[in-house]
Every structure is written in C-alpha cells, then in structure tokens.
C-alpha cells in the first residue's frame, strides 16, 4: 500500500514539473514585449529626469555665479568710493568700519577719525628738559610735591626721572596758585613706563598750590586711560603684553570749553562731550616708581599750549596758518607720528578748498649754527610738503622754503619762546 502511495505521489510531481516547463509561445512573446516596452519607458523617464536634474543644477549654478558677480561688483564699488572719499587711507587720520551685512546690500562707507589732535597755538609751558640741565639735579622748570625726582640722560637725551616716594611734580610758574589753564588748551608729554611698571597720573589741578577737593586724576597706561567719572577706555589694538619690557608713549590731551579728549600715541581713547570739572593746573605723578626695584619712570617733551582758531578762519584773517604742532626728530627732518594731526587738518582744508595753494615754510629757534638751522628748516618744510603730496594734494598747489632762525615770532631766551619759534607756516599764494 505504501509503495502504491509513493508511486502515485511521484507521478503527480513529475506531471506538475513537466507542465510547468511547457511554455506557451504566444504568451511568452507577449510577456517579452511588455518587458521591453517597460524597459524603454523606464529609460525614457530616467533620461527625462536626468535632463530635469541637469537643468535645475544649471539654474542654481547660474544663480550662484550671478550672486557672486554681484558681490564682486559691490566690493569694487565700495573700493572705488573709498579711493575717492579717503585719499589719506595710508595715513593715521582715520579708519574704515564695515558691518557684517548681506553682500548684495549696499555697503556703507564710514569714515572714523581716531586721531584729530591739534596742539594749541601759543605755548605757555615747555620743558624738554633742556640739554643744559645737570644730570642728577632736580629739573629746574618744575616744583616738587612729593618723592624723589632728578634729571637723567637716557639714550643721549635729558629726561625727568621719577625715583621713589610716590614722586609728584608741578610746573614751576609764578601764578601757579591761580587757574592758569585757559578755556581752550592742550597738554602733551612723552612718558616711559618700565618693565612691570604701572602708570602715570595726570591731575588737572596744582596739587601743591591750588587747594581743591577735585583731584581730576587721569590714570594713564600704554594700553588704557582711566578718566574722572569712572570712565575707563582700553586701547583697541593693544593687550596686557604690550609694553611688557618697557616703552615710550606719547600722551595728548585737548580741552575745548567743556569737551575733553585724551590720546595715546595716534589713537583717541577718551572723548567726553561735557567734562564736569574745571581744569585749573597740571600735576604729574609716577606713584609706583621705585629705584630699589629698578623701576624708574621717565618724562620728557612736556608742553602746555593755549587756544586755537580753526585753520580756515586763520587763512581768511591772516592769509596763513602758523603751526607749532608739527614735530620732527632732533636735528632731523623726520616727521614724528603726532605731527599727523595738524597735517591732516591742512589736508582736509585743501580738499574742501580746491583753489587753495600753500607755501610750506620752516622756521627754527636760535640754538645752533645759523647755516645748519637754515638748511634744516628747508628740509623740514620739504618733508611736510612731500607728505601732503603723498596724501593726494597736487604738487602744483604746494611749494616750500626755509627761513631758519631769521624770522622769530617770540623771544629765544625762554623754553616757551623757543617752542613758539620752532614752527611750520602754511602761507597762501595765488
């Protein structure tokens, strides 16, 4: 029975397999045609999608390229505007400030003058100190408030050296007990901060002779200034490592009927529109000076000057600008950085008045040989003229001449008189 059942099953499967292997030719032809048609349709669809994708890709590429081109045009336009509006881009007169705006948007052209200091017209106190000052003696143009201060020679120049005891000095003036600072004045000096040194303090009162509760203390470091009223401003491009081994710093202060500005080298740090105190005198202190710790502080080129009339008004009234704020290296025609303040003002005036022409004329005090002074004054006048030409003023609008010591406007017997005689004049010509 089992054998019959097994044989039956074998017969059934054999018949099934045989039936499965037999293919109907018509049915097979039909299936093959459908398959090929589907394949062709798929290929056509794929090709169509490829074209669509290619077109979309090209579209995006064109947009991206167009956007890039537009950005380049915007940048070129901004560059052109800068060239036209800021011909003094290489000088210290200003900077461009750019925001992070959409490149496709119009970029603003912002001009920011960070150094606009111009010294006062008339020097009322000046101390180098003089080359005749004796080394080791107290500086003769000053009075002592506290501590130890002496004359020293540093790198071939006489300087005022602050040693010990929180040293503090004031200008030695006959009227020091009175308010001797006018409504418009400037103060300048060079200070040396030693390695690991702290700061100078500048007080706008006489701490010995003028009794007042207003100290008006400005704490001055090479990297920051602290002003009265809890105002602190740090130098934007200096950090704590700056001056870590000691350095010289040029300090400038300008006061104009309540407006106060303080500069470190060629950068303005303090700009107070309404200074709430009344400046009446000058006191300078190096509180942390210490000879024991080999930390003397140095001071030189102190100048207090009075007033100032705008350059254009001077040209209209006098036909010339008398400028004693343009400084040079000793016995050389090399411009000092702080000279750019007044030079920039003359440059701006000549830009606004395209018909204005100047003869740049150099003058010296009476110290030294006459012929040397004459040659030096010519070289200095030419240096100023060349600077203006390099900034964009046409050469045919300028000429130069030197007069040496032959045309003094003050005496040559005092430091202040000599300072007023050392000047550059811009004389109008047709």
Buried (B, 14 or more C-beta within 10 A) or exposed (E): EEEEEEEEEEEEEEEEEEEEEEEEEEEEEEEEEEEEEEEEEEEEEEEEEEEEEEEEEEEEEEEEEEEEEEEEEBEEEBEEBBEEEBBBBEBBBBBBEEEEEEEEEEBEBEBEEBBBBBBBBBBBBBBBBBEEBEEEEBBEBBBBBBBBBBBBEEEEBBBBBBBBBBBBBBBBBEEBBEBBBBEBBBBBBBBBBBEEBBBBBBBBBBBBBBEBEBBBBBBBBBBBBBBBEEBEBBBEEBEEEBBEEBBBBBBBBBBBEEEBBBBBBBBBBBBBEEBEBBBBBBBBBBBBBBBEEEBBBBBBBBBBBBBBEEBBEBBEEEEBBBBBBBBBEEEEBEBBEBBBBBBBBBBBBBBEEEEBBBBBBBBBBBEEEEEEBBBBBBBBBBBBBBBBEEBBBEEEBBBBBBBBBEEBEBEBEEBBBBBBBBBBBBBBEE
